[in-house]
Amino acid sequence: MKKLLLFILILVAVAGVCVVTCPDKEAHSEALKDLVNTVLTEELAEGESETDAGFVAFGSMLGTGLAGIALDNTLKVENHFVCSVGTITYAGKTKIVSIGILNHVFTADKEDFKQALESL
């Protein structure tokens, strides 16, 4: 009986920590903007010489700004108390783009994101 009570107490404590540290929409948005910035910078820098570094920086800044505006308008974050799920609806399809738990937002890796961009 004591083991069951201890298990329940630990489970309630972990759930309480998850509820308190659940990321909000701003955290999801920032994580996705960082991912977009990283991918755009890598894509623009491929095959470019060092003299084009200014154009790469400007293109990355412009692309990140536009993507940030689009993310702010289309990102929907559902809070499930212990975790939060970020979704984007595009062309009638809803896709999960981020999952947040314990004050951290997990997104797709860079390669999956590149493939998704190419499919658009």
Buried (B, 14 or more C-beta within 10 A) or exposed (E): EEEEEEEEEEEEEEEEEBEEEBBEBEBBBBBBBEBBBBBBBEBBBEEEEEEEEEEBEEBBEEBBEEBBEEBEEEBEBEBEEBBBBBBBEEEEEEEEBBBBBEEEBBBBEEEEBBEBEEEE
